[in-house]
Amino acid sequence: MSTRHGELATFLVHEQWRLEQLAYDIAGHRCTARECAETAAAVERVSVVLREYAASLPFERFGDDPGSSTVVEGGSGD
């Protein structure tokens, strides 16, 4: 995994943890307005980062055409 991909993955895992913590705090009636506001801002940052990352990628991966099929040679049916 390249540094860029690793940094993005680490960032996303951290923000996932933040959302999980908020969910537990909400369920336990321990959530504060500050926690909600900070998490909302973090979700907005995730959105920006993912859009920037997506802009650097091809729209579809090669071979992902739903109408296409892949032929595999050398399988047990040969």
PyMOL Python script that loads the backbone (N, CA, C, O; Angstrom):
from pymol import cmd

cmd.read_pdbstr("""\
ATOM      1  N   MET A   1       0.855  -1.163   0.000  1.00  0.00           N
ATOM      2  CA  MET A   1       0.000   0.000   0.000  1.00  0.00           C
ATOM      3  C   MET A   1       0.904   1.230   0.000  1.00  0.00           C
ATOM      4  O   MET A   1       1.817   1.338   0.819  1.00  0.00           O
ATOM      5  N   SER A   2       0.648   2.144  -0.912  1.00  0.00           N
ATOM      6  CA  SER A   2       1.478   3.339  -0.976  1.00  0.00           C
ATOM      7  C   SER A   2       1.189   4.239   0.218  1.00  0.00           C
ATOM      8  O   SER A   2       0.183   4.073   0.907  1.00  0.00           O
ATOM      9  N   THR A   3       2.076   5.183   0.451  1.00  0.00           N
ATOM     10  CA  THR A   3       1.913   6.106   1.567  1.00  0.00           C
ATOM     11  C   THR A   3       0.599   6.860   1.473  1.00  0.00           C
ATOM     12  O   THR A   3      -0.108   7.010   2.469  1.00  0.00           O
ATOM     13  N   ARG A   4       0.274   7.331   0.287  1.00  0.00           N
ATOM     14  CA  ARG A   4      -0.969   8.087   0.098  1.00  0.00           C
ATOM     15  C   ARG A   4      -2.183   7.226   0.450  1.00  0.00           C
ATOM     16  O   ARG A   4      -3.094   7.672   1.148  1.00  0.00           O
ATOM     17  N   HIS A   5      -2.182   5.996  -0.040  1.00  0.00           N
ATOM     18  CA  HIS A   5      -3.299   5.093   0.236  1.00  0.00           C
ATOM     19  C   HIS A   5      -3.335   4.716   1.720  1.00  0.00           C
ATOM     20  O   HIS A   5      -4.406   4.635   2.322  1.00  0.00           O
ATOM     21  N   GLY A   6      -2.179   4.491   2.290  1.00  0.00           N
ATOM     22  CA  GLY A   6      -2.106   4.154   3.710  1.00  0.00           C
ATOM     23  C   GLY A   6      -2.580   5.283   4.603  1.00  0.00           C
ATOM     24  O   GLY A   6      -3.290   5.056   5.582  1.00  0.00           O
ATOM     25  N   GLU A   7      -2.184   6.503   4.261  1.00  0.00           N
ATOM     26  CA  GLU A   7      -2.626   7.661   5.037  1.00  0.00           C
ATOM     27  C   GLU A   7      -4.136   7.831   4.949  1.00  0.00           C
ATOM     28  O   GLU A   7      -4.790   8.125   5.950  1.00  0.00           O
ATOM     29  N   LEU A   8      -4.690   7.648   3.754  1.00  0.00           N
ATOM     30  CA  LEU A   8      -6.137   7.759   3.590  1.00  0.00           C
ATOM     31  C   LEU A   8      -6.843   6.667   4.394  1.00  0.00           C
ATOM     32  O   LEU A   8      -7.829   6.938   5.079  1.00  0.00           O
ATOM     33  N   ALA A   9      -6.346   5.451   4.311  1.00  0.00           N
ATOM     34  CA  ALA A   9      -6.956   4.345   5.052  1.00  0.00           C
ATOM     35  C   ALA A   9      -6.909   4.608   6.556  1.00  0.00           C
ATOM     36  O   ALA A   9      -7.892   4.375   7.259  1.00  0.00           O
ATOM     37  N   THR A  10      -5.779   5.088   7.046  1.00  0.00           N
ATOM     38  CA  THR A  10      -5.644   5.395   8.470  1.00  0.00           C
ATOM     39  C   THR A  10      -6.609   6.494   8.888  1.00  0.00           C
ATOM     40  O   THR A  10      -7.253   6.401   9.933  1.00  0.00           O
ATOM     41  N   PHE A  11      -6.705   7.529   8.075  1.00  0.00           N
ATOM     42  CA  PHE A  11      -7.634   8.628   8.336  1.00  0.00           C
ATOM     43  C   PHE A  11      -9.069   8.112   8.416  1.00  0.00           C
ATOM     44  O   PHE A  11      -9.812   8.471   9.329  1.00  0.00           O
ATOM     45  N   LEU A  12      -9.455   7.268   7.456  1.00  0.00           N
ATOM     46  CA  LEU A  12     -10.822   6.748   7.426  1.00  0.00           C
ATOM     47  C   LEU A  12     -11.120   5.852   8.628  1.00  0.00           C
ATOM     48  O   LEU A  12     -12.213   5.911   9.190  1.00  0.00           O
ATOM     49  N   VAL A  13     -10.159   5.028   9.019  1.00  0.00           N
ATOM     50  CA  VAL A  13     -10.360   4.164  10.187  1.00  0.00           C
ATOM     51  C   VAL A  13     -10.529   5.014  11.450  1.00  0.00           C
ATOM     52  O   VAL A  13     -11.365   4.708  12.300  1.00  0.00           O
ATOM     53  N   HIS A  14      -9.737   6.076  11.570  1.00  0.00           N
ATOM     54  CA  HIS A  14      -9.862   6.952  12.739  1.00  0.00           C
ATOM     55  C   HIS A  14     -11.241   7.602  12.782  1.00  0.00           C
ATOM     56  O   HIS A  14     -11.871   7.668  13.838  1.00  0.00           O
ATOM     57  N   GLU A  15     -11.701   8.075  11.644  1.00  0.00           N
ATOM     58  CA  GLU A  15     -13.012   8.727  11.616  1.00  0.00           C
ATOM     59  C   GLU A  15     -14.136   7.721  11.831  1.00  0.00           C
ATOM     60  O   GLU A  15     -15.175   8.062  12.398  1.00  0.00           O
ATOM     61  N   GLN A  16     -13.936   6.489  11.385  1.00  0.00           N
ATOM     62  CA  GLN A  16     -14.908   5.428  11.665  1.00  0.00           C
ATOM     63  C   GLN A  16     -15.002   5.217  13.176  1.00  0.00           C
ATOM     64  O   GLN A  16     -16.095   5.080  13.726  1.00  0.00           O
ATOM     65  N   TRP A  17     -13.851   5.193  13.836  1.00  0.00           N
ATOM     66  CA  TRP A  17     -13.820   5.044  15.288  1.00  0.00           C
ATOM     67  C   TRP A  17     -14.579   6.194  15.946  1.00  0.00           C
ATOM     68  O   TRP A  17     -15.346   5.978  16.885  1.00  0.00           O
ATOM     69  N   ARG A  18     -14.367   7.414  15.456  1.00  0.00           N
ATOM     70  CA  ARG A  18     -15.057   8.581  16.010  1.00  0.00           C
ATOM     71  C   ARG A  18     -16.577   8.411  15.895  1.00  0.00           C
ATOM     72  O   ARG A  18     -17.311   8.696  16.842  1.00  0.00           O
ATOM     73  N   LEU A  19     -17.041   7.945  14.733  1.00  0.00           N
ATOM     74  CA  LEU A  19     -18.478   7.733  14.538  1.00  0.00           C
ATOM     75  C   LEU A  19     -19.016   6.642  15.466  1.00  0.00           C
ATOM     76  O   LEU A  19     -20.116   6.764  16.005  1.00  0.00           O
ATOM     77  N   GLU A  20     -18.240   5.585  15.645  1.00  0.00           N
ATOM     78  CA  GLU A  20     -18.664   4.515  16.552  1.00  0.00           C
ATOM     79  C   GLU A  20     -18.778   5.026  17.982  1.00  0.00           C
ATOM     80  O   GLU A  20     -19.726   4.691  18.692  1.00  0.00           O
ATOM     81  N   GLN A  21     -17.809   5.840  18.404  1.00  0.00           N
ATOM     82  CA  GLN A  21     -17.868   6.418  19.748  1.00  0.00           C
ATOM     83  C   GLN A  21     -19.105   7.288  19.915  1.00  0.00           C
ATOM     84  O   GLN A  21     -19.782   7.223  20.941  1.00  0.00           O
ATOM     85  N   LEU A  22     -19.397   8.099  18.912  1.00  0.00           N
ATOM     86  CA  LEU A  22     -20.581   8.953  18.969  1.00  0.00           C
ATOM     87  C   LEU A  22     -21.846   8.104  19.056  1.00  0.00           C
ATOM     88  O   LEU A  22     -22.756   8.419  19.823  1.00  0.00           O
ATOM     89  N   ALA A  23     -21.904   7.040  18.279  1.00  0.00           N
ATOM     90  CA  ALA A  23     -23.080   6.167  18.309  1.00  0.00           C
ATOM     91  C   ALA A  23     -23.290   5.583  19.709  1.00  0.00           C
ATOM     92  O   ALA A  23     -24.416   5.546  20.205  1.00  0.00           O
ATOM     93  N   TYR A  24     -22.209   5.127  20.342  1.00  0.00           N
ATOM     94  CA  TYR A  24     -22.326   4.596  21.701  1.00  0.00           C
ATOM     95  C   TYR A  24     -22.761   5.683  22.681  1.00  0.00           C
ATOM     96  O   TYR A  24     -23.596   5.444  23.553  1.00  0.00           O
ATOM     97  N   ASP A  25     -22.190   6.880  22.531  1.00  0.00           N
ATOM     98  CA  ASP A  25     -22.559   7.976  23.425  1.00  0.00           C
ATOM     99  C   ASP A  25     -24.011   8.398  23.232  1.00  0.00           C
ATOM    100  O   ASP A  25     -24.703   8.713  24.200  1.00  0.00           O
ATOM    101  N   ILE A  26     -24.467   8.405  21.994  1.00  0.00           N
ATOM    102  CA  ILE A  26     -25.873   8.739  21.736  1.00  0.00           C
ATOM    103  C   ILE A  26     -26.780   7.682  22.364  1.00  0.00           C
ATOM    104  O   ILE A  26     -27.754   8.013  23.040  1.00  0.00           O
ATOM    105  N   ALA A  27     -26.457   6.417  22.136  1.00  0.00           N
ATOM    106  CA  ALA A  27     -27.276   5.332  22.688  1.00  0.00           C
ATOM    107  C   ALA A  27     -27.305   5.368  24.217  1.00  0.00           C
ATOM    108  O   ALA A  27     -28.314   5.024  24.833  1.00  0.00           O
ATOM    109  N   GLY A  28     -26.204   5.783  24.818  1.00  0.00           N
ATOM    110  CA  GLY A  28     -26.122   5.833  26.277  1.00  0.00           C
ATOM    111  C   GLY A  28     -26.521   7.168  26.863  1.00  0.00           C
ATOM    112  O   GLY A  28     -26.340   7.401  28.058  1.00  0.00           O
ATOM    113  N   HIS A  29     -27.063   8.049  26.037  1.00  0.00           N
ATOM    114  CA  HIS A  29     -27.499   9.381  26.481  1.00  0.00           C
ATOM    115  C   HIS A  29     -26.349  10.167  27.115  1.00  0.00           C
ATOM    116  O   HIS A  29     -26.561  10.912  28.071  1.00  0.00           O
ATOM    117  N   ARG A  30     -25.118  10.002  26.579  1.00  0.00           N
ATOM    118  CA  ARG A  30     -23.944  10.704  27.089  1.00  0.00           C
ATOM    119  C   ARG A  30     -23.400  11.708  26.086  1.00  0.00           C
ATOM    120  O   ARG A  30     -22.360  12.318  26.332  1.00  0.00           O
ATOM    121  N   CYS A  31     -24.061  11.886  24.994  1.00  0.00           N
ATOM    122  CA  CYS A  31     -23.583  12.725  23.902  1.00  0.00           C
ATOM    123  C   CYS A  31     -23.756  14.208  24.252  1.00  0.00           C
ATOM    124  O   CYS A  31     -24.764  14.610  24.834  1.00  0.00           O
ATOM    125  N   THR A  32     -22.755  15.006  23.885  1.00  0.00           N
ATOM    126  CA  THR A  32     -22.849  16.449  24.104  1.00  0.00           C
ATOM    127  C   THR A  32     -23.015  17.161  22.764  1.00  0.00           C
ATOM    128  O   THR A  32     -22.747  16.591  21.706  1.00  0.00           O
ATOM    129  N   ALA A  33     -23.456  18.397  22.826  1.00  0.00           N
ATOM    130  CA  ALA A  33     -23.585  19.205  21.610  1.00  0.00           C
ATOM    131  C   ALA A  33     -22.219  19.383  20.955  1.00  0.00           C
ATOM    132  O   ALA A  33     -22.108  19.356  19.729  1.00  0.00           O
ATOM    133  N   ARG A  34     -21.193  19.563  21.760  1.00  0.00           N
ATOM    134  CA  ARG A  34     -19.837  19.735  21.224  1.00  0.00           C
ATOM    135  C   ARG A  34     -19.391  18.485  20.468  1.00  0.00           C
ATOM    136  O   ARG A  34     -18.836  18.582  19.374  1.00  0.00           O
ATOM    137  N   GLU A  35     -19.633  17.319  21.048  1.00  0.00           N
ATOM    138  CA  GLU A  35     -19.251  16.063  20.399  1.00  0.00           C
ATOM    139  C   GLU A  35     -19.973  15.907  19.062  1.00  0.00           C
ATOM    140  O   GLU A  35     -19.371  15.493  18.071  1.00  0.00           O
ATOM    141  N   CYS A  36     -21.257  16.239  19.037  1.00  0.00           N
ATOM    142  CA  CYS A  36     -22.018  16.164  17.782  1.00  0.00           C
ATOM    143  C   CYS A  36     -21.446  17.122  16.740  1.00  0.00           C
ATOM    144  O   CYS A  36     -21.252  16.744  15.585  1.00  0.00           O
ATOM    145  N   ALA A  37     -21.179  18.356  17.148  1.00  0.00           N
ATOM    146  CA  ALA A  37     -20.662  19.361  16.215  1.00  0.00           C
ATOM    147  C   ALA A  37     -19.283  18.969  15.691  1.00  0.00           C
ATOM    148  O   ALA A  37     -19.010  19.105  14.498  1.00  0.00           O
ATOM    149  N   GLU A  38     -18.414  18.483  16.577  1.00  0.00           N
ATOM    150  CA  GLU A  38     -17.069  18.075  16.148  1.00  0.00           C
ATOM    151  C   GLU A  38     -17.130  16.882  15.202  1.00  0.00           C
ATOM    152  O   GLU A  38     -16.376  16.819  14.231  1.00  0.00           O
ATOM    153  N   THR A  39     -18.011  15.949  15.476  1.00  0.00           N
ATOM    154  CA  THR A  39     -18.144  14.781  14.605  1.00  0.00           C
ATOM    155  C   THR A  39     -18.736  15.179  13.264  1.00  0.00           C
ATOM    156  O   THR A  39     -18.320  14.659  12.229  1.00  0.00           O
ATOM    157  N   ALA A  40     -19.692  16.083  13.264  1.00  0.00           N
ATOM    158  CA  ALA A  40     -20.262  16.565  12.001  1.00  0.00           C
ATOM    159  C   ALA A  40     -19.186  17.234  11.150  1.00  0.00           C
ATOM    160  O   ALA A  40     -19.142  17.035   9.936  1.00  0.00           O
ATOM    161  N   ALA A  41     -18.324  18.022  11.777  1.00  0.00           N
ATOM    162  CA  ALA A  41     -17.225  18.658  11.044  1.00  0.00           C
ATOM    163  C   ALA A  41     -16.266  17.603  10.500  1.00  0.00           C
ATOM    164  O   ALA A  41     -15.761  17.741   9.386  1.00  0.00           O
ATOM    165  N   ALA A  42     -16.013  16.557  11.272  1.00  0.00           N
ATOM    166  CA  ALA A  42     -15.128  15.480  10.817  1.00  0.00           C
ATOM    167  C   ALA A  42     -15.726  14.754   9.623  1.00  0.00           C
ATOM    168  O   ALA A  42     -15.007  14.399   8.689  1.00  0.00           O
ATOM    169  N   VAL A  43     -17.037  14.529   9.645  1.00  0.00           N
ATOM    170  CA  VAL A  43     -17.701  13.868   8.515  1.00  0.00           C
ATOM    171  C   VAL A  43     -17.596  14.739   7.265  1.00  0.00           C
ATOM    172  O   VAL A  43     -17.417  14.223   6.161  1.00  0.00           O
ATOM    173  N   GLU A  44     -17.707  16.042   7.432  1.00  0.00           N
ATOM    174  CA  GLU A  44     -17.535  16.945   6.289  1.00  0.00           C
ATOM    175  C   GLU A  44     -16.119  16.860   5.741  1.00  0.00           C
ATOM    176  O   GLU A  44     -15.925  16.892   4.526  1.00  0.00           O
ATOM    177  N   ARG A  45     -15.117  16.752   6.628  1.00  0.00           N
ATOM    178  CA  ARG A  45     -13.724  16.594   6.176  1.00  0.00           C
ATOM    179  C   ARG A  45     -13.550  15.281   5.424  1.00  0.00           C
ATOM    180  O   ARG A  45     -12.861  15.235   4.405  1.00  0.00           O
ATOM    181  N   VAL A  46     -14.168  14.218   5.917  1.00  0.00           N
ATOM    182  CA  VAL A  46     -14.110  12.922   5.226  1.00  0.00           C
ATOM    183  C   VAL A  46     -14.670  13.071   3.823  1.00  0.00           C
ATOM    184  O   VAL A  46     -14.091  12.559   2.864  1.00  0.00           O
ATOM    185  N   SER A  47     -15.773  13.758   3.695  1.00  0.00           N
ATOM    186  CA  SER A  47     -16.400  13.969   2.389  1.00  0.00           C
ATOM    187  C   SER A  47     -15.457  14.689   1.433  1.00  0.00           C
ATOM    188  O   SER A  47     -15.319  14.294   0.275  1.00  0.00           O
ATOM    189  N   VAL A  48     -14.813  15.741   1.917  1.00  0.00           N
ATOM    190  CA  VAL A  48     -13.878  16.503   1.081  1.00  0.00           C
ATOM    191  C   VAL A  48     -12.697  15.629   0.670  1.00  0.00           C
ATOM    192  O   VAL A  48     -12.322  15.599  -0.502  1.00  0.00           O
ATOM    193  N   VAL A  49     -12.117  14.927   1.624  1.00  0.00           N
ATOM    194  CA  VAL A  49     -10.949  14.087   1.341  1.00  0.00           C
ATOM    195  C   VAL A  49     -11.307  12.989   0.344  1.00  0.00           C
ATOM    196  O   VAL A  49     -10.536  12.718  -0.577  1.00  0.00           O
ATOM    197  N   LEU A  50     -12.456  12.359   0.512  1.00  0.00           N
ATOM    198  CA  LEU A  50     -12.861  11.298  -0.418  1.00  0.00           C
ATOM    199  C   LEU A  50     -13.138  11.845  -1.810  1.00  0.00           C
ATOM    200  O   LEU A  50     -12.809  11.193  -2.801  1.00  0.00           O
ATOM    201  N   ARG A  51     -13.732  13.021  -1.905  1.00  0.00           N
ATOM    202  CA  ARG A  51     -13.966  13.618  -3.228  1.00  0.00           C
ATOM    203  C   ARG A  51     -12.647  13.941  -3.924  1.00  0.00           C
ATOM    204  O   ARG A  51     -12.503  13.717  -5.126  1.00  0.00           O
ATOM    205  N   GLU A  52     -11.683  14.468  -3.165  1.00  0.00           N
ATOM    206  CA  GLU A  52     -10.369  14.763  -3.745  1.00  0.00           C
ATOM    207  C   GLU A  52      -9.685  13.479  -4.202  1.00  0.00           C
ATOM    208  O   GLU A  52      -9.089  13.439  -5.279  1.00  0.00           O
ATOM    209  N   TYR A  53      -9.769  12.448  -3.399  1.00  0.00           N
ATOM    210  CA  TYR A  53      -9.164  11.167  -3.762  1.00  0.00           C
ATOM    211  C   TYR A  53      -9.853  10.584  -4.994  1.00  0.00           C
ATOM    212  O   TYR A  53      -9.188  10.097  -5.909  1.00  0.00           O
ATOM    213  N   ALA A  54     -11.173  10.635  -5.016  1.00  0.00           N
ATOM    214  CA  ALA A  54     -11.934  10.102  -6.149  1.00  0.00           C
ATOM    215  C   ALA A  54     -11.586  10.828  -7.440  1.00  0.00           C
ATOM    216  O   ALA A  54     -11.572  10.219  -8.510  1.00  0.00           O
ATOM    217  N   ALA A  55     -11.307  12.114  -7.350  1.00  0.00           N
ATOM    218  CA  ALA A  55     -10.970  12.890  -8.543  1.00  0.00           C
ATOM    219  C   ALA A  55      -9.672  12.409  -9.182  1.00  0.00           C
ATOM    220  O   ALA A  55      -9.431  12.660 -10.363  1.00  0.00           O
ATOM    221  N   SER A  56      -8.836  11.720  -8.411  1.00  0.00           N
ATOM    222  CA  SER A  56      -7.564  11.231  -8.948  1.00  0.00           C
ATOM    223  C   SER A  56      -7.676   9.824  -9.528  1.00  0.00           C
ATOM    224  O   SER A  56      -6.697   9.296 -10.055  1.00  0.00           O
ATOM    225  N   LEU A  57      -8.849   9.215  -9.439  1.00  0.00           N
ATOM    226  CA  LEU A  57      -9.038   7.838  -9.892  1.00  0.00           C
ATOM    227  C   LEU A  57      -9.834   7.788 -11.185  1.00  0.00           C
ATOM    228  O   LEU A  57     -10.595   8.708 -11.482  1.00  0.00           O
ATOM    229  N   PRO A  58      -9.663   6.711 -11.963  1.00  0.00           N
ATOM    230  CA  PRO A  58     -10.543   6.527 -13.117  1.00  0.00           C
ATOM    231  C   PRO A  58     -11.959   6.272 -12.611  1.00  0.00           C
ATOM    232  O   PRO A  58     -12.148   5.750 -11.513  1.00  0.00           O
ATOM    233  N   PHE A  59     -12.944   6.640 -13.411  1.00  0.00           N
ATOM    234  CA  PHE A  59     -14.334   6.494 -12.975  1.00  0.00           C
ATOM    235  C   PHE A  59     -14.695   5.032 -12.751  1.00  0.00           C
ATOM    236  O   PHE A  59     -15.380   4.701 -11.783  1.00  0.00           O
ATOM    237  N   GLU A  60     -14.237   4.161 -13.638  1.00  0.00           N
ATOM    238  CA  GLU A  60     -14.479   2.724 -13.490  1.00  0.00           C
ATOM    239  C   GLU A  60     -13.165   1.995 -13.684  1.00  0.00           C
ATOM    240  O   GLU A  60     -12.299   2.441 -14.437  1.00  0.00           O
ATOM    241  N   ARG A  61     -13.020   0.864 -12.997  1.00  0.00           N
ATOM    242  CA  ARG A  61     -11.837   0.039 -13.217  1.00  0.00           C
ATOM    243  C   ARG A  61     -12.032  -0.751 -14.495  1.00  0.00           C
ATOM    244  O   ARG A  61     -13.160  -1.061 -14.879  1.00  0.00           O
ATOM    245  N   PHE A  62     -10.942  -1.071 -15.145  1.00  0.00           N
ATOM    246  CA  PHE A  62     -11.010  -1.886 -16.349  1.00  0.00           C
ATOM    247  C   PHE A  62     -11.621  -3.232 -15.999  1.00  0.00           C
ATOM    248  O   PHE A  62     -11.295  -3.820 -14.969  1.00  0.00           O
ATOM    249  N   GLY A  63     -12.507  -3.717 -16.857  1.00  0.00           N
ATOM    250  CA  GLY A  63     -13.129  -5.007 -16.638  1.00  0.00           C
ATOM    251  C   GLY A  63     -14.338  -4.956 -15.730  1.00  0.00           C
ATOM    252  O   GLY A  63     -14.907  -5.998 -15.405  1.00  0.00           O
ATOM    253  N   ASP A  64     -14.747  -3.760 -15.308  1.00  0.00           N
ATOM    254  CA  ASP A  64     -15.905  -3.639 -14.426  1.00  0.00           C
ATOM    255  C   ASP A  64     -17.199  -3.395 -15.180  1.00  0.00           C
ATOM    256  O   ASP A  64     -18.222  -3.091 -14.566  1.00  0.00           O
ATOM    257  N   ASP A  65     -17.173  -3.522 -16.496  1.00  0.00           N
ATOM    258  CA  ASP A  65     -18.396  -3.350 -17.281  1.00  0.00           C
ATOM    259  C   ASP A  65     -19.350  -4.477 -16.909  1.00  0.00           C
ATOM    260  O   ASP A  65     -19.022  -5.648 -17.103  1.00  0.00           O
ATOM    261  N   PRO A  66     -20.540  -4.142 -16.369  1.00  0.00           N
ATOM    262  CA  PRO A  66     -21.457  -5.193 -15.931  1.00  0.00           C
ATOM    263  C   PRO A  66     -21.885  -6.136 -17.050  1.00  0.00           C
ATOM    264  O   PRO A  66     -22.287  -7.267 -16.777  1.00  0.00           O
ATOM    265  N   GLY A  67     -21.805  -5.694 -18.303  1.00  0.00           N
ATOM    266  CA  GLY A  67     -22.211  -6.544 -19.414  1.00  0.00           C
ATOM    267  C   GLY A  67     -21.101  -7.423 -19.937  1.00  0.00           C
ATOM    268  O   GLY A  67     -21.326  -8.243 -20.827  1.00  0.00           O
ATOM    269  N   SER A  68     -19.895  -7.264 -19.395  1.00  0.00           N
ATOM    270  CA  SER A  68     -18.774  -8.049 -19.911  1.00  0.00           C
ATOM    271  C   SER A  68     -18.594  -9.314 -19.089  1.00  0.00           C
ATOM    272  O   SER A  68     -19.065  -9.424 -17.957  1.00  0.00           O
ATOM    273  N   SER A  69     -17.905 -10.254 -19.689  1.00  0.00           N
ATOM    274  CA  SER A  69     -17.591 -11.482 -18.972  1.00  0.00           C
ATOM    275  C   SER A  69     -16.106 -11.749 -19.114  1.00  0.00           C
ATOM    276  O   SER A  69     -15.461 -11.272 -20.048  1.00  0.00           O
ATOM    277  N   THR A  70     -15.582 -12.502 -18.192  1.00  0.00           N
ATOM    278  CA  THR A  70     -14.171 -12.842 -18.207  1.00  0.00           C
ATOM    279  C   THR A  70     -14.039 -14.330 -18.462  1.00  0.00           C
ATOM    280  O   THR A  70     -14.685 -15.144 -17.802  1.00  0.00           O
ATOM    281  N   VAL A  71     -13.200 -14.679 -19.422  1.00  0.00           N
ATOM    282  CA  VAL A  71     -12.961 -16.082 -19.732  1.00  0.00           C
ATOM    283  C   VAL A  71     -11.694 -16.502 -19.009  1.00  0.00           C
ATOM    284  O   VAL A  71     -10.646 -15.874 -19.155  1.00  0.00           O
ATOM    285  N   VAL A  72     -11.800 -17.567 -18.232  1.00  0.00           N
ATOM    286  CA  VAL A  72     -10.648 -18.093 -17.519  1.00  0.00           C
ATOM    287  C   VAL A  72     -10.289 -19.420 -18.150  1.00  0.00           C
ATOM    288  O   VAL A  72     -11.101 -20.345 -18.186  1.00  0.00           O
ATOM    289  N   GLU A  73      -9.059 -19.508 -18.649  1.00  0.00           N
ATOM    290  CA  GLU A  73      -8.607 -20.742 -19.283  1.00  0.00           C
ATOM    291  C   GLU A  73      -7.887 -21.606 -18.262  1.00  0.00           C
ATOM    292  O   GLU A  73      -7.297 -21.115 -17.300  1.00  0.00           O
ATOM    293  N   GLY A  74      -7.956 -22.900 -18.503  1.00  0.00           N
ATOM    294  CA  GLY A  74      -7.221 -23.824 -17.642  1.00  0.00           C
ATOM    295  C   GLY A  74      -7.993 -24.247 -16.409  1.00  0.00           C
ATOM    296  O   GLY A  74      -7.420 -24.828 -15.487  1.00  0.00           O
ATOM    297  N   GLY A  75      -9.276 -23.964 -16.382  1.00  0.00           N
ATOM    298  CA  GLY A  75     -10.099 -24.372 -15.247  1.00  0.00           C
ATOM    299  C   GLY A  75     -10.366 -25.864 -15.283  1.00  0.00           C
ATOM    300  O   GLY A  75      -9.914 -26.548 -16.201  1.00  0.00           O
ATOM    301  N   SER A  76     -11.080 -26.374 -14.320  1.00  0.00           N
ATOM    302  CA  SER A  76     -11.332 -27.811 -14.214  1.00  0.00           C
ATOM    303  C   SER A  76     -12.227 -28.330 -15.324  1.00  0.00           C
ATOM    304  O   SER A  76     -12.278 -29.538 -15.554  1.00  0.00           O
ATOM    305  N   GLY A  77     -12.940 -27.442 -16.024  1.00  0.00           N
ATOM    306  CA  GLY A  77     -13.815 -27.880 -17.104  1.00  0.00           C
ATOM    307  C   GLY A  77     -13.106 -28.047 -18.428  1.00  0.00           C
ATOM    308  O   GLY A  77     -13.740 -28.459 -19.399  1.00  0.00           O
ATOM    309  N   ASP A  78     -11.800 -27.741 -18.518  1.00  0.00           N
ATOM    310  CA  ASP A  78     -11.058 -27.840 -19.786  1.00  0.00           C
ATOM    311  C   ASP A  78     -10.569 -29.236 -20.032  1.00  0.00           C
ATOM    312  O   ASP A  78      -9.928 -29.495 -21.050  1.00  0.00           O
TER     313      ASP A  78
END
""", "prot")
cmd.dss("prot")
cmd.show_as("cartoon", "prot")
cmd.util.cbc("prot")
cmd.orient("prot")
